Amino acid sequence: MAKRRSFVIVALIRLLAALLFVFLSGVIIASSHGYVYNPETSHFDETGLISVMVKQTPVTVTFNGEKKVHTKTSIKIPYVLPGRDTLIVEKDGYFRWEKSLSIHPGEIYVNQSLVLFLKDGETNPATEDQIRELERVQKLPGTDQELDVRDREIWVRPIERTYPFVQE
């Protein structure tokens, strides 16, 4: 009887180990394909990714209520669940950068040239290299087009609107 009982216990342990292996393998495979468990929907959802290049480091990045200090210029936030949230990049002595994002499944938000501006910096005319870099960045797809270089100064282009808004 004791021999049969120990055989049943060993069989149950093996069965539990096999089930745990299958479950963990599924989770790892789903994660490697960009899926993560979403407690709000109670199932696995496809995620997105945020990739930002910051010139001034270290910076504090806040996304989805989580703050993290990044010391490298390349910042990646993986496994972003679909939805709307705000990305904030901060550094002491600089103006904070903030952008409201709406991430969709499988989407990547990329900002290759995030520059923080000094709060109390001195003003200098833009160099030829800085003008060329700004013009190059403005031509990249998905780049904000509100900046303009005029006589060695960086300007924000005025936004013209007519009221009431007419949706086309």
C-alpha positions in Angstrom: 0.0 0.0 0.0 2.8 2.4 0.9 4.5 1.6 -2.5 1.3 2.5 -4.3 0.8 5.7 -2.4 4.4 6.9 -3.1 3.9 6.0 -6.8 0.7 8.2 -6.9 2.6 11.1 -5.2 5.5 10.9 -7.6 3.0 10.8 -10.6 1.2 13.9 -9.2 4.4 15.8 -8.8 5.5 14.9 -12.3 2.1 16.0 -13.7 2.2 19.3 -11.8 5.8 19.9 -13.0 4.7 19.2 -16.6 1.7 21.5 -16.3 3.9 24.2 -14.8 6.4 23.8 -17.6 3.7 24.1 -20.3 2.2 27.2 -18.6 5.5 29.0 -18.1 6.5 28.1 -21.7 3.3 29.7 -23.0 3.9 32.8 -20.9 7.5 33.1 -22.2 6.5 32.6 -25.8 3.7 35.1 -25.5 6.1 37.6 -23.9 8.7 37.2 -26.6 6.0 38.0 -29.2 5.1 41.2 -27.4 2.1 40.0 -25.4 1.6 40.5 -21.7 -1.1 39.6 -19.2 -3.5 42.5 -18.7 -5.3 42.3 -15.4 -8.0 44.7 -16.6 -9.1 42.5 -19.4 -8.0 39.2 -17.7 -6.2 37.9 -20.8 -3.0 38.4 -22.8 -2.9 41.6 -24.9 -0.5 42.7 -27.6 1.7 45.5 -26.4 3.6 48.5 -27.9 7.0 50.0 -27.3 8.3 53.5 -26.6 11.8 54.5 -27.7 13.3 57.9 -26.9 16.8 59.3 -27.4 17.7 62.0 -24.9 20.7 64.2 -25.3 21.0 65.2 -21.6 21.4 62.4 -19.1 20.6 61.3 -16.4 16.9 62.0 -16.7 13.8 60.9 -14.8 11.2 59.3 -17.0 7.6 59.0 -15.8 5.2 56.7 -17.7 2.1 54.9 -16.5 2.7 56.3 -13.0 6.1 54.8 -12.7 9.2 57.0 -12.3 12.6 55.7 -13.3 16.0 57.4 -13.6 17.8 56.7 -16.9 21.5 57.3 -17.3 21.8 56.2 -21.0 20.8 58.4 -23.9 18.7 55.5 -25.4 15.5 54.9 -23.4 13.2 52.0 -24.2 9.9 51.3 -22.4 8.8 47.8 -23.5 5.5 46.0 -23.0 3.3 49.1 -23.1 -0.3 48.1 -22.8 -2.7 49.8 -25.3 -4.3 53.0 -24.2 -3.6 56.6 -23.5 -1.0 57.9 -21.1 1.5 60.7 -20.6 5.3 60.4 -21.1 7.3 62.9 -19.0 11.0 63.4 -19.2 12.6 65.6 -16.5 16.0 66.8 -15.4 16.9 69.3 -12.7 17.6 72.8 -14.1 15.8 72.0 -17.4 12.2 72.5 -18.6 10.3 69.2 -18.4 9.2 67.5 -21.6 5.7 66.0 -21.7 3.7 64.2 -24.4 0.4 62.5 -24.3 0.6 59.2 -26.2 -2.0 56.8 -27.4 -0.3 53.5 -27.9 -2.0 50.8 -30.1 -1.1 47.1 -30.1 2.1 46.4 -32.0 2.9 50.1 -32.3 6.2 51.8 -31.6 6.5 55.4 -30.5 9.9 56.8 -31.5 11.5 60.1 -30.7 15.1 60.1 -31.9 16.1 63.6 -30.8 14.5 64.7 -27.6 16.3 67.8 -26.3 15.6 69.4 -22.9 16.1 73.2 -22.7 17.9 74.9 -19.8 15.6 77.0 -17.5 18.2 79.6 -16.9 20.5 79.2 -19.8 22.3 81.9 -21.8 21.1 82.5 -25.3 23.5 82.0 -28.2 22.9 82.1 -31.9 22.5 78.6 -33.4 25.6 77.3 -35.1 25.6 76.0 -38.7 25.8 72.4 -37.4 22.8 73.0 -35.1 20.7 74.5 -37.9 21.6 71.5 -40.2 20.7 69.0 -37.4 17.3 70.7 -36.7 16.5 70.8 -40.5 17.5 67.1 -40.7 15.3 66.1 -37.7 12.3 68.1 -39.0 12.3 65.9 -42.2 12.0 62.7 -40.2 8.6 61.0 -40.3 6.5 61.6 -37.2 8.5 64.6 -36.1 6.7 67.7 -34.7 6.8 70.3 -37.4 6.2 73.4 -35.2 9.9 74.4 -35.0 11.6 76.7 -37.5 15.0 78.3 -37.8 15.0 82.0 -38.5 18.2 84.0 -38.5 20.1 81.6 -36.3 17.2 81.4 -33.8 14.8 78.5 -33.1 11.2 79.6 -33.3 7.8 77.9 -32.7 5.6 78.3 -35.7 2.3 80.0 -35.0 -0.7 77.7 -35.3 -3.5 79.2 -37.3 -7.0 78.0 -36.5 -10.5 79.1 -37.6 -13.4 78.9 -35.2 -15.6 77.1 -35.1 -13.6 74.1 -36.2 -14.8 72.6 -39.4 -14.2 68.9 -39.6 -13.4 67.6 -43.1 
